[in-house]
Amino acid sequence: MSRISSPGRSKWHLWLPVITSVLAAFAAVVAGIVAVVKTTTEARDQPHLSILAWLVVAGLLAILSREGLQIYASFNAAQSAEKRLIRRDIQAVCQVVRDQLAERFADDVMLLEESRRPSAFRACVYRLSDAPRSDGPRDLERVTQYCVGAGGNPGDVGKRVSSACGVIGLAYRTGEVQVASRKSDDREAFLKEMIEEWGFSPEEAPTLNDTRWSFLAIPLKSQTVVDAVIFVDSEIKNCFDDKVVETFVLPAAASMTIILDGRNDYVA
């Protein structure tokens, strides 16, 4: 997958008011201290003036502390709002991917939904978890719910998979698009395939959804670093050919790369 270059996201719109306010308050405190020193020196026989001057400095320090706390709270609120917007945008891109694929395979999707099975296509995003593992490679964590069709289960954010397992882990490790299809409709054969070919443990394999037949993972890269992975799966067999990937999924991946722009701090 080719990388989409975009200007680096600057945080000056968050930091500038903080820096300006701190410098102004600091200048006021310094001016107050200078005035106190001068007053104390020139009015040694008038101690009440020195006391008054030091009280002024104390007041300025109190104002500086209060302003600092308010600025810190405002900065955190701005960062939280920005993270929410990023998560909303990448969720929206996933929904577009799911809806376009559903339209492309409309006949098959109608058959699947008429039989009350889960959504034919699901799309979500994984990123490297902040929590290290003591027993092996880092986990990848789901940071969006699945985008699904009517009646489908969107699941929860926070689900983790080892970066050593599955198409998601392979896309993360190699930085390349990964497409796979399961080989058998027999559950035991499916579990064996997940363990022997895709690296899942005997405990992890039974927790996987065995209604899925096609799997697609696309890494989102900033320069040479994989920031996240778009994961799409389907109940339709062998549906992720090159044309489908290039037409429906790679453009969405390019959009999401621009949205993330190398960031990995969009998880609250």
C-alpha angles and dihedrals in degrees: 000000000000118000121242110224118217136165114276114262108250123211093202089109086065100036101043098073090044093053093044094051094045093049092049093050092045091051090051092052093048090049089050093051091048090051091049093051091048093047093047091050096047098040106042090142091054106061093169089068091053091049091049091049093051090049088055090053091049089052091051091050091051090051090048091052093049092047090048092054092047092048091049091050092048092048092051091048091052091050092049091050091051091051091051091052092050092049090047092051096049090046088053091051090051090052091052090052092050094046094048092050091048090053092047091054096034097144094051092043091053090054092049095047093045089058089054094242121146121281113300092227132033128183132187143146130248128193135180110284119240090223113084121218120232094204103051147322121355120273126246112226128210107239099180133044117250113273102227142167127259111310094010122132110245093197124207134291117247099053109143135209127182114257085230093063140075131347090303092059092043092052090049094049098044101032088226134117111264126203125181141165128199116248105216140030090217110106095217090050089049092053091047091051092050092051101040101035105026103036102243117147121243087254095050099044097068090055092061120101107255094192091078121096107171128047133191130180124182120187118223108215136198104197101312097335121098107227098179144341128236109217123197126175134177144194088222115096120245094347101142102082123157094267094053092047094048095043103041111016111033094058089052090049090053090052092049092049089058092047093052095038094186095313123138099170098085094105115093 
